Amino acid sequence: MEYTIILLRHGQSEWNRDDLFCGWVDIPLSDKGKQQARDSARLIAESGLDPKCVFTSKLTRSCQTANIILEQLHREYLDVYRSWTLNERHYGTLQGRSKSDVLQELGKDRYMFIRRAFKGCPPLINPESQYAAIEDSRYEGVPHESLPLGESLEMVTERLLPYFESTIEGVLKEQKTVLIATHGSIMRALVKHLYGISEYDISEINIPNGIPMVIRLDESFKVIGDYTYLDPEVARVEAEKVARQGFKNHS
């Protein structure tokens, strides 16, 4: 028995386009992001993959991406599971700020530690801030102490894995192929977990917007081979752009 996860970072958001830290702030897709979602649907169809259900976060850019793909695949009827545990990493006081400004303020080493290191955590945001983004009806029923005010990738992993192991794995066993339309940090956390990537090496992995990644698992939920992108060359180019975010105006 073989299982397939189609893992996808949402299409470009308006704040991705403007090079701002987004995190939990609910920013929609840009026009380019919507086209990336349509392109993702085409790649999925051309690959012969047939997702039987979809998982998204509670953030609009994730939901929009999934909705566009389902429409393009003529699969609007598929079950969609939405969970806050699939939300992007919370970037604390950095949310809403220009990445280049933060780089200038913190310096390269501190900036890269917060952005890419497994234990790198931004300063926690005041919950009263307009950019805290936790006082929202979509999080009704979630214990207030569970909602983050800033997270490292390690903390993201700690909130993600219980949901992955209790819910996503169970659905995957039944449906065989699922699509997870989520965020870059969630993908990095899940890839690190499934492939046993070290804390050092995960800092070198950058996830592009809008290029489906395919992970295959055996009956014991162990990975089969390496993960692959459905458009490897575009994924490589776009991942390099992610790695350089904030450095555009930095000398």
PASEBA-1860 file (N, C-alpha, C; in nm, 3 decimals):
! residues 251
1> MEYTIILL> 0.084/-0.120/0.000/0.000/0.000/0.000/0.088/0.126/0.000 ~ 0.052/0.223/-0.082/0.127/0.348/-0.091/0.032/0.466/-0.074 ~ 0.079/0.568/-0.003/-0.001/0.687/0.020/0.073/0.808/-0.038 ~ -0.004/0.907/-0.080/0.054/1.025/-0.144/0.002/1.153/-0.081 ~ 0.095/1.239/-0.043/0.062/1.374/0.003/0.108/1.472/-0.104 ~ 0.014/1.553/-0.152/0.048/1.666/-0.238/0.054/1.787/-0.145 ~ 0.174/1.837/-0.124/0.197/1.945/-0.027/0.224/2.073/-0.106 ~ 0.151/2.178/-0.072/0.159/2.300/-0.152/0.158/2.424/-0.065
9> RHGQSEWN> 0.259/2.508/-0.086/0.254/2.641/-0.027/0.160/2.726/-0.113 ~ 0.071/2.799/-0.046/-0.026/2.883/-0.117/0.041/2.969/-0.224 ~ -0.038/3.018/-0.318/0.013/3.112/-0.416/0.060/3.241/-0.350 ~ 0.131/3.321/-0.426/0.184/3.447/-0.374/0.071/3.532/-0.314 ~ 0.092/3.580/-0.192/-0.003/3.673/-0.131/0.040/3.817/-0.163 ~ -0.048/3.910/-0.131/-0.013/4.051/-0.155/0.107/4.093/-0.073 ~ 0.122/4.037/0.046/0.238/4.073/0.128/0.363/3.995/0.086 ~ 0.349/3.874/0.031/0.465/3.810/-0.031/0.520/3.900/-0.141
17> RDDLFCGW> 0.429/3.950/-0.222/0.467/4.039/-0.334/0.543/4.161/-0.284 ~ 0.498/4.215/-0.170/0.558/4.338/-0.117/0.673/4.311/-0.021 ~ 0.710/4.184/-0.001/0.823/4.144/0.083/0.804/4.183/0.230 ~ 0.681/4.161/0.280/0.650/4.187/0.420/0.631/4.055/0.495 ~ 0.666/4.055/0.624/0.635/3.940/0.709/0.484/3.931/0.726 ~ 0.431/3.814/0.696/0.286/3.797/0.697/0.239/3.716/0.818 ~ 0.288/3.594/0.834/0.251/3.513/0.948/0.101/3.489/0.957 ~ 0.042/3.527/1.070/-0.101/3.503/1.093/-0.189/3.616/1.041
25> VDIPLSDK> -0.133/3.725/0.991/-0.215/3.833/0.936/-0.283/3.779/0.810 ~ -0.413/3.804/0.799/-0.493/3.737/0.696/-0.492/3.818/0.565 ~ -0.393/3.790/0.484/-0.371/3.862/0.359/-0.411/3.773/0.241 ~ -0.486/3.824/0.144/-0.531/3.743/0.032/-0.423/3.722/-0.074 ~ -0.452/3.637/-0.169/-0.363/3.613/-0.282/-0.355/3.737/-0.371 ~ -0.238/3.757/-0.430/-0.222/3.855/-0.537/-0.275/3.794/-0.666 ~ -0.280/3.873/-0.772/-0.320/3.818/-0.902/-0.224/3.708/-0.946 ~ -0.095/3.730/-0.919/0.003/3.626/-0.953/-0.023/3.500/-0.872
33> GKQQARDS> -0.059/3.517/-0.745/-0.087/3.401/-0.660/-0.206/3.321/-0.709 ~ -0.308/3.389/-0.759/-0.423/3.319/-0.815/-0.384/3.240/-0.939 ~ -0.296/3.299/-1.022/-0.250/3.226/-1.140/-0.164/3.107/-1.099 ~ -0.083/3.122/-0.995/-0.003/3.010/-0.946/-0.092/2.895/-0.901 ~ -0.205/2.927/-0.839/-0.298/2.822/-0.797/-0.356/2.751/-0.919 ~ -0.389/2.827/-1.023/-0.440/2.764/-1.145/-0.332/2.677/-1.209 ~ -0.208/2.725/-1.208/-0.097/2.647/-1.263/-0.075/2.519/-1.181 ~ -0.091/2.530/-1.050/-0.077/2.412/-0.964/-0.181/2.306/-0.999
41> ARLIAESG> -0.303/2.351/-1.025/-0.409/2.257/-1.064/-0.372/2.187/-1.194 ~ -0.319/2.262/-1.288/-0.278/2.202/-1.416/-0.168/2.098/-1.394 ~ -0.070/2.130/-1.311/0.039/2.037/-1.284/-0.013/1.909/-1.218 ~ -0.105/1.925/-1.125/-0.164/1.808/-1.057/-0.238/1.721/-1.157 ~ -0.317/1.784/-1.243/-0.393/1.709/-1.343/-0.300/1.638/-1.440 ~ -0.197/1.707/-1.486/-0.104/1.648/-1.583/-0.023/1.534/-1.522 ~ -0.003/1.538/-1.391/0.074/1.433/-1.325/-0.005/1.304/-1.307 ~ -0.137/1.315/-1.322/-0.222/1.199/-1.299/-0.262/1.178/-1.155
49> LDPKCVFT> -0.219/1.267/-1.068/-0.256/1.257/-0.927/-0.403/1.295/-0.909 ~ -0.468/1.230/-0.814/-0.612/1.250/-0.797/-0.644/1.263/-0.648 ~ -0.626/1.383/-0.591/-0.654/1.400/-0.448/-0.800/1.374/-0.416 ~ -0.822/1.306/-0.304/-0.958/1.270/-0.262/-1.015/1.363/-0.157 ~ -0.930/1.445/-0.096/-0.976/1.547/-0.003/-0.865/1.649/0.014 ~ -0.898/1.757/0.084/-0.806/1.870/0.094/-0.798/1.917/0.239 ~ -0.678/1.958/0.279/-0.657/2.024/0.407/-0.606/2.166/0.381 ~ -0.655/2.262/0.460/-0.604/2.399/0.452/-0.587/2.452/0.594
57> SKLTRSCQ> -0.522/2.568/0.602/-0.520/2.641/0.728/-0.649/2.722/0.740 ~ -0.654/2.809/0.838/-0.769/2.898/0.856/-0.746/3.035/0.789 ~ -0.635/3.049/0.720/-0.599/3.177/0.659/-0.648/3.183/0.514 ~ -0.693/3.301/0.473/-0.759/3.316/0.344/-0.671/3.273/0.227 ~ -0.543/3.305/0.231/-0.457/3.272/0.117/-0.446/3.122/0.095 ~ -0.449/3.045/0.202/-0.450/2.899/0.193/-0.584/2.850/0.138 ~ -0.693/2.904/0.192/-0.826/2.863/0.147/-0.849/2.900/0.002 ~ -0.808/3.020/-0.039/-0.824/3.062/-0.178/-0.749/2.968/-0.272
65> TANIILEQ> -0.628/2.933/-0.235/-0.547/2.844/-0.319/-0.618/2.711/-0.339 ~ -0.667/2.653/-0.230/-0.738/2.525/-0.240/-0.865/2.538/-0.323 ~ -0.940/2.645/-0.302/-1.065/2.663/-0.375/-1.042/2.674/-0.525 ~ -0.939/2.749/-0.564/-0.908/2.764/-0.707/-0.869/2.631/-0.767 ~ -0.787/2.555/-0.695/-0.744/2.425/-0.746/-0.862/2.331/-0.763 ~ -0.950/2.326/-0.663/-1.066/2.238/-0.673/-1.156/2.279/-0.790 ~ -1.172/2.407/-0.810/-1.253/2.454/-0.923/-1.189/2.413/-1.056 ~ -1.058/2.432/-1.066/-0.988/2.398/-1.190/-0.991/2.248/-1.218
73> LHREYLDV> -0.989/2.169/-1.113/-0.992/2.023/-1.127/-1.135/1.968/-1.138 ~ -1.233/2.057/-1.126/-1.374/2.016/-1.125/-1.400/1.917/-1.010 ~ -1.343/1.951/-0.894/-1.358/1.868/-0.776/-1.409/1.951/-0.657 ~ -1.497/2.046/-0.686/-1.547/2.133/-0.580/-1.618/2.057/-0.470 ~ -1.661/1.935/-0.498/-1.737/1.857/-0.401/-1.650/1.785/-0.299 ~ -1.520/1.786/-0.315/-1.433/1.714/-0.221/-1.442/1.773/-0.080 ~ -1.427/1.686/0.018/-1.423/1.731/0.157/-1.300/1.819/0.180 ~ -1.320/1.928/0.253/-1.211/2.019/0.287/-1.205/2.032/0.440
81> YRSWTLNE> -1.089/2.002/0.495/-1.066/2.012/0.639/-0.978/2.135/0.664 ~ -1.026/2.222/0.753/-0.950/2.345/0.782/-0.909/2.346/0.929 ~ -0.782/2.374/0.954/-0.734/2.374/1.092/-0.635/2.488/1.114 ~ -0.648/2.553/1.230/-0.553/2.659/1.266/-0.413/2.604/1.285 ~ -0.403/2.474/1.313/-0.269/2.416/1.334/-0.189/2.411/1.204 ~ -0.256/2.433/1.090/-0.187/2.441/0.961/-0.157/2.586/0.922 ~ -0.188/2.681/1.012/-0.154/2.821/0.985/-0.004/2.840/0.971 ~ 0.032/2.946/0.902/0.173/2.985/0.893/0.230/3.009/1.032
89> RHYGTLQG> 0.359/3.005/1.042/0.428/3.043/1.164/0.391/3.186/1.203 ~ 0.373/3.209/1.332/0.344/3.344/1.382/0.477/3.418/1.397 ~ 0.488/3.531/1.329/0.614/3.605/1.328/0.621/3.717/1.432 ~ 0.533/3.713/1.533/0.544/3.805/1.645/0.545/3.950/1.602 ~ 0.638/4.028/1.659/0.644/4.171/1.631/0.688/4.201/1.488 ~ 0.733/4.100/1.414/0.777/4.123/1.276/0.658/4.126/1.179 ~ 0.543/4.079/1.220/0.428/4.075/1.129/0.391/4.215/1.082 ~ 0.379/4.230/0.950/0.345/4.357/0.891/0.466/4.444/0.858
97> RSKSDVLQ> 0.584/4.399/0.893/0.705/4.478/0.870/0.779/4.433/0.743 ~ 0.848/4.526/0.682/0.930/4.497/0.565/1.048/4.410/0.604 ~ 1.071/4.305/0.527/1.185/4.216/0.557/1.317/4.290/0.543 ~ 1.328/4.378/0.445/1.453/4.452/0.429/1.476/4.547/0.546 ~ 1.369/4.607/0.599/1.385/4.695/0.717/1.429/4.615/0.839 ~ 1.370/4.497/0.857/1.408/4.413/0.971/1.553/4.368/0.958 ~ 1.595/4.336/0.836/1.735/4.298/0.813/1.829/4.412/0.849 ~ 1.795/4.532/0.807/1.879/4.648/0.839/1.886/4.669/0.989
105> ELGKDRYM> 1.774/4.649/1.056/1.768/4.673/1.201/1.843/4.568/1.281 ~ 1.827/4.441/1.245/1.882/4.332/1.325/2.021/4.288/1.282 ~ 2.057/4.312/1.156/2.181/4.258/1.102/2.157/4.120/1.044 ~ 2.244/4.078/0.954/2.224/3.954/0.880/2.214/3.832/0.970 ~ 2.306/3.817/1.067/2.308/3.695/1.149/2.180/3.678/1.229 ~ 2.136/3.784/1.297/2.014/3.774/1.378/1.892/3.755/1.289 ~ 1.889/3.826/1.177/1.777/3.815/1.083/1.764/3.672/1.033 ~ 1.874/3.612/0.992/1.870/3.477/0.938/1.842/3.374/1.047
113> FIRRAFKG> 1.888/3.401/1.169/1.858/3.309/1.279/1.707/3.305/1.303 ~ 1.644/3.420/1.311/1.499/3.424/1.334/1.425/3.365/1.216 ~ 1.468/3.395/1.095/1.394/3.351/0.975/1.408/3.203/0.950 ~ 1.530/3.147/0.967/1.555/3.013/0.916/1.594/2.910/1.020 ~ 1.651/2.949/1.133/1.696/2.851/1.231/1.577/2.781/1.296 ~ 1.593/2.654/1.330/1.485/2.574/1.387/1.435/2.634/1.519 ~ 1.526/2.690/1.598/1.489/2.745/1.728/1.480/2.897/1.727 ~ 1.493/2.957/1.611/1.488/3.103/1.602/1.347/3.156/1.620
121> CPPLINPE> 1.326/3.234/1.725/1.192/3.285/1.757/1.193/3.438/1.754 ~ 1.097/3.499/1.686/1.090/3.645/1.686/1.043/3.697/1.820 ~ 1.061/3.826/1.848/1.004/3.883/1.971/0.852/3.866/1.972 ~ 0.796/3.833/2.089/0.653/3.812/2.099/0.578/3.945/2.087 ~ 0.465/3.938/2.020/0.386/4.059/1.996/0.286/4.081/2.110 ~ 0.254/4.204/2.136/0.148/4.238/2.232/0.015/4.187/2.175 ~ -0.061/4.111/2.253/-0.188/4.058/2.200/-0.288/4.166/2.162 ~ -0.267/4.289/2.209/-0.356/4.400/2.173/-0.320/4.463/2.039
129> SQYAAIED> -0.205/4.428/1.983/-0.162/4.486/1.857/-0.255/4.446/1.743 ~ -0.273/4.536/1.646/-0.356/4.505/1.530/-0.297/4.392/1.448 ~ -0.168/4.366/1.464/-0.103/4.260/1.388/-0.088/4.130/1.465 ~ -0.141/4.123/1.587/-0.135/3.998/1.663/-0.219/3.890/1.594 ~ -0.335/3.930/1.542/-0.418/3.845/1.454/-0.470/3.718/1.522 ~ -0.490/3.723/1.653/-0.544/3.603/1.720/-0.686/3.624/1.770 ~ -0.730/3.751/1.783/-0.867/3.779/1.827/-0.957/3.775/1.705 ~ -0.998/3.656/1.668/-1.071/3.636/1.542/-1.168/3.521/1.560
137> SRYEGVPH> -1.286/3.534/1.502/-1.389/3.432/1.521/-1.348/3.297/1.466 ~ -1.253/3.295/1.373/-1.211/3.166/1.317/-1.138/3.080/1.419 ~ -1.097/3.140/1.530/-1.026/3.064/1.634/-1.114/3.037/1.756 ~ -1.245/3.055/1.741/-1.336/3.021/1.849/-1.322/2.873/1.886 ~ -1.317/2.847/2.013/-1.301/2.710/2.059/-1.158/2.667/2.082 ~ -1.062/2.746/2.032/-0.921/2.716/2.056/-0.880/2.779/2.189 ~ -0.823/2.701/2.281/-0.780/2.760/2.409/-0.690/2.881/2.385 ~ -0.721/2.991/2.453/-0.649/3.115/2.428/-0.499/3.098/2.447
145> ESLPLGES> -0.461/3.016/2.545/-0.317/2.996/2.571/-0.248/2.917/2.459 ~ -0.326/2.853/2.373/-0.267/2.779/2.260/-0.234/2.868/2.142 ~ -0.295/2.986/2.136/-0.275/3.076/2.023/-0.143/3.151/2.041 ~ -0.055/3.145/1.943/0.080/3.200/1.959/0.087/3.351/1.944 ~ 0.190/3.409/2.003/0.222/3.551/1.986/0.359/3.566/1.919 ~ 0.412/3.456/1.871/0.543/3.450/1.806/0.592/3.307/1.817 ~ 0.650/3.255/1.708/0.691/3.114/1.708/0.823/3.091/1.636 ~ 0.896/2.993/1.683/1.007/2.934/1.609/0.953/2.820/1.524
153> LEMVTERL> 1.034/2.767/1.434/0.992/2.650/1.357/0.973/2.530/1.450 ~ 1.050/2.523/1.556/1.033/2.416/1.655/0.893/2.423/1.717 ~ 0.848/2.542/1.749/0.715/2.559/1.809/0.605/2.526/1.708 ~ 0.627/2.562/1.582/0.532/2.526/1.477/0.519/2.374/1.468 ~ 0.632/2.306/1.474/0.631/2.160/1.467/0.551/2.100/1.582 ~ 0.566/2.158/1.700/0.496/2.106/1.818/0.344/2.120/1.806 ~ 0.295/2.222/1.738/0.149/2.235/1.722/0.099/2.158/1.600 ~ 0.186/2.138/1.502/0.147/2.069/1.379/0.135/1.918/1.397
161> LPYFESTI> 0.236/1.855/1.457/0.245/1.709/1.455/0.126/1.638/1.521 ~ 0.073/1.687/1.635/-0.045/1.616/1.689/-0.161/1.611/1.589 ~ -0.185/1.719/1.516/-0.293/1.721/1.417/-0.259/1.631/1.299 ~ -0.134/1.634/1.256/-0.093/1.549/1.145/-0.111/1.402/1.180 ~ -0.067/1.365/1.300/-0.070/1.223/1.337/-0.210/1.176/1.376 ~ -0.293/1.264/1.432/-0.426/1.221/1.477/-0.532/1.233/1.369 ~ -0.515/1.329/1.278/-0.620/1.357/1.180/-0.575/1.332/1.037 ~ -0.468/1.396/0.994/-0.427/1.384/0.854/-0.389/1.241/0.821
169> EGVLKEQK> -0.313/1.175/0.907/-0.274/1.036/0.880/-0.397/0.946/0.872 ~ -0.494/0.968/0.959/-0.615/0.887/0.957/-0.693/0.903/0.827 ~ -0.708/1.026/0.782/-0.777/1.051/0.655/-0.697/0.994/0.539 ~ -0.566/1.009/0.545/-0.480/0.959/0.438/-0.492/0.808/0.424 ~ -0.504/0.736/0.535/-0.519/0.591/0.529/-0.646/0.551/0.455 ~ -0.750/0.633/0.468/-0.876/0.604/0.400/-0.876/0.650/0.255 ~ -0.821/0.769/0.230/-0.834/0.832/0.099/-0.715/0.810/0.006 ~ -0.602/0.770/0.060/-0.482/0.734/-0.016/-0.405/0.854/-0.072
177> TVLIATHG> -0.475/0.956/-0.122/-0.408/1.074/-0.177/-0.479/1.198/-0.125 ~ -0.403/1.288/-0.061/-0.462/1.412/-0.010/-0.378/1.531/-0.056 ~ -0.445/1.645/-0.066/-0.380/1.772/-0.095/-0.380/1.855/0.032 ~ -0.263/1.908/0.069/-0.252/1.999/0.182/-0.205/2.134/0.128 ~ -0.298/2.230/0.123/-0.265/2.365/0.075/-0.237/2.451/0.198 ~ -0.112/2.479/0.223/-0.075/2.539/0.350/0.031/2.647/0.331 ~ 0.133/2.649/0.416/0.229/2.760/0.422/0.372/2.707/0.429 ~ 0.466/2.796/0.400/0.605/2.755/0.391/0.660/2.692/0.518
185> SIMRALVK> 0.630/2.751/0.634/0.683/2.697/0.759/0.622/2.562/0.793 ~ 0.494/2.544/0.762/0.431/2.414/0.785/0.497/2.309/0.697 ~ 0.526/2.343/0.574/0.592/2.248/0.485/0.732/2.215/0.534 ~ 0.807/2.313/0.579/0.941/2.287/0.631/0.935/2.197/0.754 ~ 0.839/2.224/0.843/0.825/2.143/0.963/0.790/1.999/0.928 ~ 0.699/1.981/0.833/0.656/1.846/0.798/0.766/1.770/0.724 ~ 0.834/1.836/0.634/0.946/1.773/0.563/1.055/1.733/0.661 ~ 1.086/1.821/0.757/1.188/1.788/0.857/1.148/1.663/0.935
193> HLYGISEY> 1.021/1.656/0.975/0.971/1.542/1.052/0.976/1.413/0.970 ~ 0.922/1.416/0.850/0.910/1.293/0.772/1.044/1.241/0.724 ~ 1.136/1.331/0.692/1.264/1.290/0.634/1.378/1.290/0.735 ~ 1.349/1.324/0.860/1.453/1.322/0.962/1.565/1.420/0.934 ~ 1.532/1.536/0.881/1.632/1.638/0.847/1.681/1.704/0.975 ~ 1.808/1.733/0.981/1.868/1.791/1.101/1.824/1.937/1.118 ~ 1.841/1.988/1.240/1.809/2.128/1.267/1.893/2.220/1.180 ~ 2.019/2.183/1.157/2.105/2.268/1.073/2.059/2.266/0.927
201> DISEINIP> 2.033/2.147/0.875/2.000/2.136/0.732/1.864/2.196/0.698 ~ 1.770/2.196/0.792/1.638/2.251/0.760/1.649/2.401/0.736 ~ 1.750/2.465/0.792/1.766/2.609/0.771/1.800/2.642/0.626 ~ 1.845/2.541/0.551/1.883/2.562/0.412/1.770/2.531/0.314 ~ 1.657/2.486/0.365/1.546/2.449/0.277/1.448/2.565/0.267 ~ 1.425/2.610/0.144/1.333/2.719/0.116/1.220/2.668/0.029 ~ 1.099/2.707/0.063/0.980/2.654/-0.004/0.919/2.761/-0.094 ~ 0.907/2.735/-0.223/0.848/2.833/-0.315/0.697/2.836/-0.308
209> NGIPMVIR> 0.639/2.949/-0.344/0.493/2.959/-0.355/0.444/2.883/-0.478 ~ 0.333/2.813/-0.461/0.256/2.766/-0.575/0.316/2.658/-0.662 ~ 0.407/2.575/-0.609/0.460/2.461/-0.685/0.432/2.334/-0.604 ~ 0.345/2.246/-0.650/0.311/2.126/-0.571/0.433/2.036/-0.548 ~ 0.446/1.993/-0.423/0.548/1.897/-0.381/0.477/1.764/-0.356 ~ 0.539/1.654/-0.399/0.479/1.523/-0.382/0.564/1.440/-0.286 ~ 0.498/1.386/-0.183/0.562/1.298/-0.085/0.490/1.165/-0.088 ~ 0.564/1.058/-0.104/0.504/0.924/-0.107/0.545/0.847/0.019
217> LDESFKVI> 0.448/0.777/0.077/0.469/0.704/0.202/0.429/0.559/0.184 ~ 0.499/0.468/0.254/0.462/0.327/0.250/0.355/0.298/0.355 ~ 0.319/0.172/0.371/0.210/0.136/0.462/0.242/0.166/0.608 ~ 0.371/0.182/0.639/0.411/0.219/0.775/0.428/0.370/0.791 ~ 0.390/0.443/0.688/0.402/0.589/0.684/0.548/0.634/0.689 ~ 0.635/0.553/0.629/0.773/0.591/0.608/0.786/0.643/0.465 ~ 0.870/0.745/0.446/0.881/0.805/0.313/0.943/0.708/0.214 ~ 0.896/0.716/0.091/0.952/0.638/-0.020/1.029/0.736/-0.108
225> GDYTYLDP> 1.161/0.726/-0.107/1.242/0.818/-0.186/1.234/0.961/-0.136 ~ 1.286/1.053/-0.216/1.287/1.194/-0.178/1.158/1.260/-0.224 ~ 1.128/1.374/-0.166/1.015/1.450/-0.216/1.050/1.510/-0.352 ~ 0.949/1.535/-0.434/0.971/1.591/-0.566/0.873/1.706/-0.590 ~ 0.913/1.801/-0.670/0.823/1.907/-0.715/0.771/1.872/-0.854 ~ 0.647/1.909/-0.881/0.588/1.879/-1.011/0.644/1.968/-1.122 ~ 0.711/2.077/-1.083/0.787/2.159/-1.179/0.920/2.193/-1.113 ~ 1.016/2.101/-1.121/1.141/2.116/-1.045/1.220/2.242/-1.078
233> EVARVEAE> 1.225/2.281/-1.205/1.306/2.396/-1.242/1.246/2.526/-1.189 ~ 1.116/2.544/-1.204/1.051/2.663/-1.149/1.064/2.664/-0.997 ~ 1.050/2.548/-0.934/1.065/2.539/-0.788/1.204/2.583/-0.745 ~ 1.306/2.541/-0.820/1.445/2.579/-0.785/1.463/2.730/-0.794 ~ 1.416/2.790/-0.902/1.431/2.934/-0.921/1.356/3.012/-0.815 ~ 1.232/2.970/-0.788/1.151/3.042/-0.691/1.202/3.023/-0.548 ~ 1.257/2.906/-0.517/1.314/2.883/-0.384/1.435/2.973/-0.361 ~ 1.513/2.996/-0.465/1.628/3.087/-0.454/1.581/3.229/-0.423
241> KVARQGFK> 1.468/3.269/-0.479/1.413/3.401/-0.449/1.369/3.410/-0.303 ~ 1.310/3.301/-0.252/1.270/3.298/-0.110/1.393/3.316/-0.021 ~ 1.501/3.249/-0.056/1.623/3.257/0.024/1.678/3.400/0.030 ~ 1.653/3.479/-0.075/1.709/3.614/-0.083/1.614/3.722/-0.030 ~ 1.498/3.682/0.020/1.401/3.782/0.067/1.461/3.872/0.175 ~ 1.443/4.001/0.157/1.495/4.099/0.250/1.627/4.157/0.208 ~ 1.698/4.089/0.118/1.832/4.131/0.080/1.834/4.220/-0.044 ~ 1.716/4.247/-0.102/1.708/4.321/-0.227/1.775/4.459/-0.215
249> NHS> 1.751/4.525/-0.103/1.804/4.660/-0.085/1.916/4.665/0.019 ~ 1.972/4.547/0.049/2.073/4.539/0.155/2.211/4.531/0.093 ~ 2.302/4.610/0.145/2.440/4.608/0.093/2.537/4.579/0.205
END
